[in-house]
Amino acid sequence: MGGTDIERCVHSKAVGAGKVIATDINDFRLNIAKKMGADYTINPEIES
C-alpha cells in the first residue's frame, strides 16, 4: 500500500464503505492503514 492506497482507505470510510480491507507484505504500511481506518489488514506472506 502506497500513500494513495492509504488515502483510499480514508475516503472509502468517509463515503460509507461497510468494511475496508487492506493487504500488503509490509507491516509498517498495514499499521498505517489500520490507523487511517482500515477495518482489517492482511499480510499475505504471514496469512494464507
Gaussian input, Z-matrix of N, CA and C with variables (Angstrom, degrees):
# hf/3-21g

backbone

0 1
 N
 C     1     B1
 C     2     B2     1     A1
 N     3     B3     2     A2     1     D1
 C     4     B4     3     A3     2     D2
 C     5     B5     4     A4     3     D3
 N     6     B6     5     A5     4     D4
 C     7     B7     6     A6     5     D5
 C     8     B8     7     A7     6     D6
 N     9     B9     8     A8     7     D7
 C    10    B10     9     A9     8     D8
 C    11    B11    10    A10     9     D9
 N    12    B12    11    A11    10    D10
 C    13    B13    12    A12    11    D11
 C    14    B14    13    A13    12    D12
 N    15    B15    14    A14    13    D13
 C    16    B16    15    A15    14    D14
 C    17    B17    16    A16    15    D15
 N    18    B18    17    A17    16    D16
 C    19    B19    18    A18    17    D17
 C    20    B20    19    A19    18    D18
 N    21    B21    20    A20    19    D19
 C    22    B22    21    A21    20    D20
 C    23    B23    22    A22    21    D21
 N    24    B24    23    A23    22    D22
 C    25    B25    24    A24    23    D23
 C    26    B26    25    A25    24    D24
 N    27    B27    26    A26    25    D25
 C    28    B28    27    A27    26    D26
 C    29    B29    28    A28    27    D27
 N    30    B30    29    A29    28    D28
 C    31    B31    30    A30    29    D29
 C    32    B32    31    A31    30    D30
 N    33    B33    32    A32    31    D31
 C    34    B34    33    A33    32    D32
 C    35    B35    34    A34    33    D33
 N    36    B36    35    A35    34    D34
 C    37    B37    36    A36    35    D35
 C    38    B38    37    A37    36    D36
 N    39    B39    38    A38    37    D37
 C    40    B40    39    A39    38    D38
 C    41    B41    40    A40    39    D39
 N    42    B42    41    A41    40    D40
 C    43    B43    42    A42    41    D41
 C    44    B44    43    A43    42    D42
 N    45    B45    44    A44    43    D43
 C    46    B46    45    A45    44    D44
 C    47    B47    46    A46    45    D45
 N    48    B48    47    A47    46    D46
 C    49    B49    48    A48    47    D47
 C    50    B50    49    A49    48    D48
 N    51    B51    50    A50    49    D49
 C    52    B52    51    A51    50    D50
 C    53    B53    52    A52    51    D51
 N    54    B54    53    A53    52    D52
 C    55    B55    54    A54    53    D53
 C    56    B56    55    A55    54    D54
 N    57    B57    56    A56    55    D55
 C    58    B58    57    A57    56    D56
 C    59    B59    58    A58    57    D57
 N    60    B60    59    A59    58    D58
 C    61    B61    60    A60    59    D59
 C    62    B62    61    A61    60    D60
 N    63    B63    62    A62    61    D61
 C    64    B64    63    A63    62    D62
 C    65    B65    64    A64    63    D63
 N    66    B66    65    A65    64    D64
 C    67    B67    66    A66    65    D65
 C    68    B68    67    A67    66    D66
 N    69    B69    68    A68    67    D67
 C    70    B70    69    A69    68    D68
 C    71    B71    70    A70    69    D69
 N    72    B72    71    A71    70    D70
 C    73    B73    72    A72    71    D71
 C    74    B74    73    A73    72    D72
 N    75    B75    74    A74    73    D73
 C    76    B76    75    A75    74    D74
 C    77    B77    76    A76    75    D75
 N    78    B78    77    A77    76    D76
 C    79    B79    78    A78    77    D77
 C    80    B80    79    A79    78    D78
 N    81    B81    80    A80    79    D79
 C    82    B82    81    A81    80    D80
 C    83    B83    82    A82    81    D81
 N    84    B84    83    A83    82    D82
 C    85    B85    84    A84    83    D83
 C    86    B86    85    A85    84    D84
 N    87    B87    86    A86    85    D85
 C    88    B88    87    A87    86    D86
 C    89    B89    88    A88    87    D87
 N    90    B90    89    A89    88    D88
 C    91    B91    90    A90    89    D89
 C    92    B92    91    A91    90    D90
 N    93    B93    92    A92    91    D91
 C    94    B94    93    A93    92    D92
 C    95    B95    94    A94    93    D93
 N    96    B96    95    A95    94    D94
 C    97    B97    96    A96    95    D95
 C    98    B98    97    A97    96    D96
 N    99    B99    98    A98    97    D97
 C   100   B100    99    A99    98    D98
 C   101   B101   100   A100    99    D99
 N   102   B102   101   A101   100   D100
 C   103   B103   102   A102   101   D101
 C   104   B104   103   A103   102   D102
 N   105   B105   104   A104   103   D103
 C   106   B106   105   A105   104   D104
 C   107   B107   106   A106   105   D105
 N   108   B108   107   A107   106   D106
 C   109   B109   108   A108   107   D107
 C   110   B110   109   A109   108   D108
 N   111   B111   110   A110   109   D109
 C   112   B112   111   A111   110   D110
 C   113   B113   112   A112   111   D111
 N   114   B114   113   A113   112   D112
 C   115   B115   114   A114   113   D113
 C   116   B116   115   A115   114   D114
 N   117   B117   116   A116   115   D115
 C   118   B118   117   A117   116   D116
 C   119   B119   118   A118   117   D117
 N   120   B120   119   A119   118   D118
 C   121   B121   120   A120   119   D119
 C   122   B122   121   A121   120   D120
 N   123   B123   122   A122   121   D121
 C   124   B124   123   A123   122   D122
 C   125   B125   124   A124   123   D123
 N   126   B126   125   A125   124   D124
 C   127   B127   126   A126   125   D125
 C   128   B128   127   A127   126   D126
 N   129   B129   128   A128   127   D127
 C   130   B130   129   A129   128   D128
 C   131   B131   130   A130   129   D129
 N   132   B132   131   A131   130   D130
 C   133   B133   132   A132   131   D131
 C   134   B134   133   A133   132   D132
 N   135   B135   134   A134   133   D133
 C   136   B136   135   A135   134   D134
 C   137   B137   136   A136   135   D135
 N   138   B138   137   A137   136   D136
 C   139   B139   138   A138   137   D137
 C   140   B140   139   A139   138   D138
 N   141   B141   140   A140   139   D139
 C   142   B142   141   A141   140   D140
 C   143   B143   142   A142   141   D141

   B1=1.4417
   B2=1.5184
   B3=1.2977
   B4=1.4470
   B5=1.5221
   B6=1.3002
   B7=1.4606
   B8=1.5115
   B9=1.3277
   B10=1.4626
   B11=1.5167
   B12=1.3105
   B13=1.4670
   B14=1.5276
   B15=1.3124
   B16=1.4651
   B17=1.5257
   B18=1.3347
   B19=1.4622
   B20=1.5225
   B21=1.3200
   B22=1.4698
   B23=1.5287
   B24=1.3254
   B25=1.4716
   B26=1.5231
   B27=1.3279
   B28=1.4610
   B29=1.5251
   B30=1.3148
   B31=1.4606
   B32=1.5315
   B33=1.3128
   B34=1.4682
   B35=1.5166
   B36=1.3279
   B37=1.4622
   B38=1.5270
   B39=1.3332
   B40=1.4635
   B41=1.5208
   B42=1.3315
   B43=1.4652
   B44=1.5257
   B45=1.3365
   B46=1.4541
   B47=1.5114
   B48=1.3259
   B49=1.4746
   B50=1.5211
   B51=1.3141
   B52=1.4562
   B53=1.5180
   B54=1.2993
   B55=1.4585
   B56=1.5232
   B57=1.3152
   B58=1.4601
   B59=1.5237
   B60=1.3276
   B61=1.4621
   B62=1.5202
   B63=1.3390
   B64=1.4586
   B65=1.5228
   B66=1.3289
   B67=1.4685
   B68=1.5196
   B69=1.3268
   B70=1.4647
   B71=1.5173
   B72=1.3288
   B73=1.4645
   B74=1.5319
   B75=1.3365
   B76=1.4544
   B77=1.5318
   B78=1.3298
   B79=1.4642
   B80=1.5221
   B81=1.3316
   B82=1.4658
   B83=1.5277
   B84=1.3272
   B85=1.4638
   B86=1.5257
   B87=1.3174
   B88=1.4645
   B89=1.5223
   B90=1.3153
   B91=1.4670
   B92=1.5260
   B93=1.3167
   B94=1.4656
   B95=1.5316
   B96=1.3301
   B97=1.4630
   B98=1.5200
   B99=1.3245
   B100=1.4686
   B101=1.5275
   B102=1.3294
   B103=1.4664
   B104=1.5257
   B105=1.3255
   B106=1.4574
   B107=1.5282
   B108=1.3343
   B109=1.4550
   B110=1.5076
   B111=1.3217
   B112=1.4655
   B113=1.5303
   B114=1.3142
   B115=1.4647
   B116=1.5211
   B117=1.3314
   B118=1.4590
   B119=1.5214
   B120=1.3129
   B121=1.4626
   B122=1.5250
   B123=1.3171
   B124=1.4709
   B125=1.5183
   B126=1.3266
   B127=1.4490
   B128=1.5247
   B129=1.3501
   B130=1.4614
   B131=1.5268
   B132=1.3278
   B133=1.4733
   B134=1.5199
   B135=1.3280
   B136=1.4621
   B137=1.5317
   B138=1.3387
   B139=1.4590
   B140=1.5171
   B141=1.3020
   B142=1.4672
   B143=1.5036
   A1=108.88
   A2=114.61
   A3=119.33
   A4=109.90
   A5=115.79
   A6=120.73
   A7=113.13
   A8=116.30
   A9=120.10
   A10=111.24
   A11=117.07
   A12=120.53
   A13=111.30
   A14=116.18
   A15=119.51
   A16=109.83
   A17=117.19
   A18=120.50
   A19=110.52
   A20=116.93
   A21=120.46
   A22=111.01
   A23=117.19
   A24=119.93
   A25=110.25
   A26=115.68
   A27=120.77
   A28=110.39
   A29=116.80
   A30=121.05
   A31=111.17
   A32=117.39
   A33=121.02
   A34=111.29
   A35=116.15
   A36=119.85
   A37=110.70
   A38=116.67
   A39=120.90
   A40=112.39
   A41=117.29
   A42=119.96
   A43=112.21
   A44=116.86
   A45=119.91
   A46=117.85
   A47=118.41
   A48=119.45
   A49=109.51
   A50=116.53
   A51=120.52
   A52=111.99
   A53=117.20
   A54=123.21
   A55=109.10
   A56=115.93
   A57=121.74
   A58=107.39
   A59=115.95
   A60=122.12
   A61=108.16
   A62=116.45
   A63=121.80
   A64=109.35
   A65=116.15
   A66=120.28
   A67=109.13
   A68=115.60
   A69=121.67
   A70=107.21
   A71=116.36
   A72=120.14
   A73=110.98
   A74=116.58
   A75=122.06
   A76=108.78
   A77=117.13
   A78=121.18
   A79=112.72
   A80=117.63
   A81=120.25
   A82=110.09
   A83=117.16
   A84=120.86
   A85=111.34
   A86=117.12
   A87=119.33
   A88=111.08
   A89=117.02
   A90=120.22
   A91=111.07
   A92=117.10
   A93=120.16
   A94=109.83
   A95=116.57
   A96=120.29
   A97=110.92
   A98=117.14
   A99=121.32
   A100=110.44
   A101=116.04
   A102=120.18
   A103=112.01
   A104=116.65
   A105=121.37
   A106=113.22
   A107=117.09
   A108=118.92
   A109=117.58
   A110=119.26
   A111=119.43
   A112=109.50
   A113=116.31
   A114=120.59
   A115=111.43
   A116=116.26
   A117=121.64
   A118=108.65
   A119=116.05
   A120=120.80
   A121=108.09
   A122=115.28
   A123=120.83
   A124=108.98
   A125=115.44
   A126=121.87
   A127=105.84
   A128=117.83
   A129=119.68
   A130=114.46
   A131=117.55
   A132=118.97
   A133=111.09
   A134=116.71
   A135=120.64
   A136=110.93
   A137=115.81
   A138=120.86
   A139=109.25
   A140=116.10
   A141=118.51
   A142=110.86
   D1=124.30
   D2=173.95
   D3=-96.06
   D4=-173.70
   D5=-179.82
   D6=-58.38
   D7=-39.49
   D8=-179.92
   D9=-64.78
   D10=-39.96
   D11=179.74
   D12=-66.23
   D13=-38.78
   D14=178.49
   D15=-66.41
   D16=-38.78
   D17=175.45
   D18=-61.12
   D19=-35.75
   D20=178.51
   D21=-64.39
   D22=-34.36
   D23=175.75
   D24=-59.70
   D25=-47.95
   D26=-179.90
   D27=-62.40
   D28=-46.92
   D29=-178.61
   D30=-63.89
   D31=-42.28
   D32=179.97
   D33=-58.66
   D34=-43.57
   D35=178.36
   D36=-66.05
   D37=-38.79
   D38=-178.02
   D39=-64.76
   D40=-32.41
   D41=-178.82
   D42=-95.06
   D43=8.28
   D44=170.81
   D45=99.80
   D46=20.07
   D47=177.10
   D48=-60.07
   D49=138.29
   D50=179.55
   D51=-67.43
   D52=-54.76
   D53=179.49
   D54=-135.48
   D55=138.72
   D56=176.37
   D57=-115.03
   D58=125.96
   D59=-179.14
   D60=-117.40
   D61=123.89
   D62=179.33
   D63=-109.93
   D64=136.20
   D65=176.77
   D66=-125.41
   D67=140.35
   D68=177.49
   D69=-169.48
   D70=159.97
   D71=176.09
   D72=-95.96
   D73=1.40
   D74=-179.55
   D75=-107.87
   D76=111.31
   D77=-177.22
   D78=-64.12
   D79=-31.91
   D80=177.86
   D81=-60.02
   D82=-46.43
   D83=179.59
   D84=-67.84
   D85=-34.77
   D86=177.31
   D87=-65.15
   D88=-37.88
   D89=177.54
   D90=-64.60
   D91=-39.45
   D92=176.80
   D93=-63.96
   D94=-44.40
   D95=179.07
   D96=-58.98
   D97=-41.46
   D98=178.79
   D99=-62.19
   D100=-44.00
   D101=178.88
   D102=-65.19
   D103=-27.88
   D104=-177.78
   D105=-90.39
   D106=1.84
   D107=172.81
   D108=124.38
   D109=-3.96
   D110=178.27
   D111=-64.33
   D112=134.29
   D113=179.30
   D114=-77.93
   D115=-35.76
   D116=-179.04
   D117=-134.90
   D118=144.97
   D119=173.81
   D120=-127.32
   D121=140.35
   D122=-177.42
   D123=-132.65
   D124=127.52
   D125=172.05
   D126=-104.81
   D127=107.15
   D128=-175.40
   D129=-66.03
   D130=-16.70
   D131=176.29
   D132=-75.07
   D133=-22.67
   D134=-179.04
   D135=-101.67
   D136=-44.34
   D137=-177.76
   D138=-103.96
   D139=126.50
   D140=178.76
   D141=-132.02

